[in-house]
Amino acid sequence: MAGVLAFGAAQAALAALGFGAAWHPSVRPLSALSRAAVAFCAGAVFLTLEGTAYSMLGIPWSFAGLALPLLLLSFAAMLRWRRVPTLAPPRIGLRSAAARWSVVIGALALVYLAVAFGSSAGTSVDYLLFWGVKAVKYADNRGIDPAFLRSRFAIHAVPEYPPLIPVVHGWGALAAGRLPWRVVPLVSAIPIAAAIPILLDRCRRRAGDAGAAVIAALWTVAISLSVVQSFSAGGAEPMILFFETVALVWLLTEHPGESRFVPTLALCGAALTKVEGTAAVFFVAFGAYLLSRGREGRRGAARAASLLLWPLASVGTWFLYQKTQSLEVGYHSHGDLLMVHADQLGTVVKELLRNLEAGSLWIAWGFAAAVVLLRVHAWRSAAPALTLAAGLLAFLAFDYLHDGSDPTQRIVWTAPRVTQSALSAVILAAGMLSLGKAPVDGPEAPPR
Amino acid sequence: MTPLLLLLLYAAVSAAAVLTARWLGKAIHAGYVLVLWALPLVFAAPGLLTGKTILPTDHAMLVLPWSSLHSAQRHNPNLNDIATHIAPWAKAVRMSWKEGTLPWRLRWSGSGMALAANPQSAAFSPLTFLMFALPLAHAFTLAAMVKLFLASYGAWLWLTELNVSRPSALFGAVCFGLSGAMTPWILFPHTSVICLWPWALFAIERLGDEGRRRRATAALTPIFLSWGLAGHPESAALGGIFVLLWLLARRFLKDMPRPGAVLRRVVLCAAIAGGLSAFLLLPQALAIAQSSRVPVAREFRDQLPARITPHGPLWRYGFVTAVFPRALGDAVGSPMIAEAAGSFPEMALGHFGVLGWAAALCILRPGSRRRRSELALLLPLIGGLGVAVELWPFFEIAVAAPVLGMMFFLRYLSWVSLAGAAIAAFELDRLREDLREGKRTAFFFPAILALLAAFGFWAYARFRPEHLASGGLASQARAFSAAWICLGAAGALFFLFRSKRLAGKTAVFAAALAAVSAGELLYQGMRLYRFQPPEDLYPDTPMLAFLRSRPGPFRVVGEKTVLFPNSSIFAGLEDIRTKDPVERLDYVQFLDATCGYPPAEEFKRIRDLNASALDFLNVRFLLTSPGRTSPGEKWRPVYSDRDGAVFENRDVLPRLYAPEKITLVSGTGKGAGTSGDAFSRFGAPPRALSAKTDWKEHAFVLGADEVIRNGPVRISDYSEAANRVSFRAQVESPAGAFVVASLVEDGGWSARDERGSWIPTSLANGPFLALRLPNGDHRISVTYLPPGFSLGLLISIGTAVLVGGALALKAILPESGGRAASEPAAPPIPAVSMPAIWLIAATAALAAGLWRSRLPFRAALHVPVTPLDYSNERLADLWHFVDDARNHVPAGATFTVLAPDLDDEMFMYMVSLGLLDRQVGLPSSYFGAPQPYGRDARYVLAYGGRRPETEGLRLIYEDERGAVFEREAR
């Protein structure tokens, strides 16, 4: 029991490791919950980078050894940023009927999520096969375990996958002494829950209180159902959903020229979580360019490029680790990159559509896609979300087309999980297109 | 505590109803609401004050084994179905929901019959869900109170919406709410629908209010939806026709502005409700179509004296029972006499109080102008009465109507209660107006009272000899006396309020008439129920406890009425007998052909207790009255006490087994998997099985014509829940093998193996399930969904998506100019706000997700034993083994894993790297390819127990999943 509590506390302590981010001028106007969520995001990203760097340099992991530098860094950041003045926005009002019902519906969905994850109904087999195994190995090894990653009998553990999930879980195992296998799935509901306050806080900029509440409600319902249905608990999906959603909602609701500290941080997290996270970084950056092209001109392109820079640098750290440990560097494609089996296109499209059920009988996808189609003329104001959704689906279809034999089985296994980022993006796009006004300078002056 | 909770729930539901009316723009008149709220309290007071239940537990206490507990006397025989159908099914529905499964299958009766697809189980009724808050016995009291309030308050709302004055509407509401359409049927699902009829009519009236049209539409749809879900499609259909007739009559009388638009909207709401409830209605329609009652009902309809040539009423006493419902007996205080056309509750359907009738007959009275709405009500009133008294052409139209023609014609009397009560309210207004104006025509009212009193005298005298002979005359005298007292009181009130002192206080006159009528109807209704101790609702007995202590699964059969069918639900025992309006005809025919069980009998019993088919049906125990000797050599006595005797069947077969020989029958070529009749599929009559005795050795299975020797199958770990059966099957035949199960296959069963591959299903020995298993060791999972559910669900989802999409489009797109031009008079319907559409989408997604969820309800309280308990049973088992085994391998030691299946072995190896992180894992195989390293491992984790590779190794740990061995140190 003590181990379980220690593991849970260590996961929650990620927010403490990144607490400096909560003082960033672009974050301070947000609610306390949102600030804690941003700190959680920063904590996970910096812990992963730190853990990878330690492993590269041969510094053994310890609880204090990992925590102290990050706490000091956070403290320094807090001292630096706390002096920058910001304007506090009015508190979110949940008095309208729509907002109240949204709270009820969202709460029900979260209860369902917690019960499903806690009772093992949504556990990812990948968690037992390699995410958890890596975490245990890393914790035992006091660092990323190159011997394990090199082992010919650990190919199933996909050694090239980026390190965030095993590092974050390994950090918990380090604190607890052992990985509490039964509890990890429940803990992986935290990132989903953490995204909600940020969604609410940021969406109200364009959609008002009621609009933000209903967007958050639908997002919570759709994602909660989807992660359970697709057996994502304990896997990487909750975390990547958190990172991508935070990045997207921030970009969709930003004022011209506003700091992109948080989306950059979140995209670093996405790139460090899954292979497709790196692809997502490109799609989001391209969407951000399209969004800001009209209003920021050439500067918009530069800012979009800078959005790419840090996530690529983060994933570069991982590749550098691979290089230093004589592991294969980079990610593998399924088969020859240019060998596409176009005859499978019908199967791929049909199966992809079939697997967009997302636990809600296609209602979440159908509704969001219908709203986007009806408001497609205003697509630019939701460009980052639309490019991510479309790009990710195209990326997946392209990947599946590399299967020489019938790809149905692989699509059935993977599509319900990997399309969730696209679902989140489509919901956000639909929200902005149907409920959002054009982004304007709000009462809280955008920090530059 | 329970009565308090009951009152709180009743208050909450009533408040919700009042707020709904308010939301629809109706002002709350607290005085009227309180009066109508208090009437059900009076009705249920004997139970509320004493903690007793309205359920007729006396019926339970009259059959063995419960009759051994104490003596009981049946109070109202007409409530037999409550004790033997409605209450047991309500219990089964509760058990199913509590188990965390949907109430699709009634495993307790008839070797598995339909539960939710049996409409009267009301498995998805909102009222059923409300009743979950209370113990079953008290839940029925709550339901009765709620229905009475909804009926009377709904009628009051509707009548005031028709511009009837509030006091007169109160009179009409009392007359309908406590009418014969409600009180004698208050425990039946019929009234769950009928109590909502006036609500639908009220919402339809609100459709005419342009400011509230959107809300009225939003209200009408769930009302219609509740009709569909409430558990009595007949009453829903009758209500629908009533609405249609009423609207058509008003259109004909030009009483309604833009009736076409209203009718279109009503049809739209009905279509949406039908679509949304299709997931349930379609399985119900299929179940009814295959039930044993269809041929009985069809035969009854064909024998009715309908003819093309005009004729007068063929059952003229229907006029008498409409006004004096007990005139032909009531089976409570007065036995039924030969002139009755049906049971007392059926004949009483058209009674809405003798004062109600007196007021309604005032429509014949000259005086102030009658309103068109009132005249329009004559159509359903005369139509309903015409059908019931078998008057040409009403009766002929009803009998010739498709599907509805099979409905018992007296049911049309329920129209009379609603239309009659409404006319009575209109007429009371007219009478009050004439009283105020001092018109002489008002004197027709006392004349009508006198005429009705005289009619009562005639009826009393006419049937006196029969009642005298049956011993029911005293009860008749009380019934008629009550009517005469009411008529006299109404006359006295009339003259009192015509006096100079009270002239003009006609509202008080109307309220006083309502009070008298309420008194009469409460008296007539309450006497039908004798509130009884809730602990008498099928309590446990030593015999039942003995049976439950026997290892399952098994079924029982009772001799004659012992453990009456369906009552076994309370005992938690599975019975092969049925008493069910949707019992499958093919199953009953099977029982009849093999054991003697005539389908047409109302109270069927097994004739041949030594029939070998009972072995096949997994009947392990026979229950008889105490002291009975064994009926045959295969029945061994195992229990005897004052609550009954139990005999155990020596030859009983398991519920699932593999016969040695299979005769495949191509039959008519129609495969299994739909809900059609099994014997039609086999192309053979049920009697073809009459002489069959070799159930163990041989089975008929639907397939290609062939006789095959069946391969051996070892079946173990059999478990059965409401909608799921699972078992392990070890098939030792390269061609696979058939197993047959004594589970009724109505087309709803489907089977998969441990990998999720489909297992072909078919029919065996008539209506039973057969599975064709592949060679090897398999864990088979057989699941049940009622036939028609998938298509119905698709329609329901399609409807939800269409409605959601239409709402979204309406909100998103600008108002169409073309439509505005074609209907200039129609005011624009306010668009639904975008946040509301998002909320609807979120709610729909959540509802769909929860519906689709594989998460059992008990998950909320589940502490997982493995991280895969609810996500993958097979892998959870493997993980569990490795997790247990890891404690027996020292840190630093080498180990390997073995499993009968190489995929399992790979899974175990992968998880062992995480679970045995301080040991060194050496694979014996990797992705199916054998590896030599495992042979060097010190410890061997063998899933599935001992294997050839573990021969000679030292066993250090063993559980039901596997074992851990240690090699000698080299």
Interface residues (C-beta under 8 A of the other chain):
Chain A: S96 A98 W101 S102 I105 G106 L108 A109 Y112 V115 A116 G118 S119 S120 A121 G122 T123 V125 Y127 L128 L129 F130 G132 V133 A135 V136 K137 D140 F153 A154 H156 A157 L179 W181 R182 V184 P185 A210 G211 A213 V214 I215 A217 L218 V221 A222 S224 L225 V228 Q229 F231 G234 G359 S360 L361 I363 A364 G366 F367 A370 V371 L374 R375 G431 S434 L435
Chain B: I797 A800 V801 G804 G805 A808 L809 I812 L813 S833 M834 P835 A836 W838 L839 A841 A842 T843 A844 A845 L846 A848 G849 L850 W851 R852 S853 R854 L855 A859 A860 H862 P864 V865 T866 P867 L868 D869 Y870 S871 N872 L875 A876 W879 D883 M906 F907 Y909 M910 V911 L913 G914 L915 D917 R918 G921 P923 Y926 F927 Q931
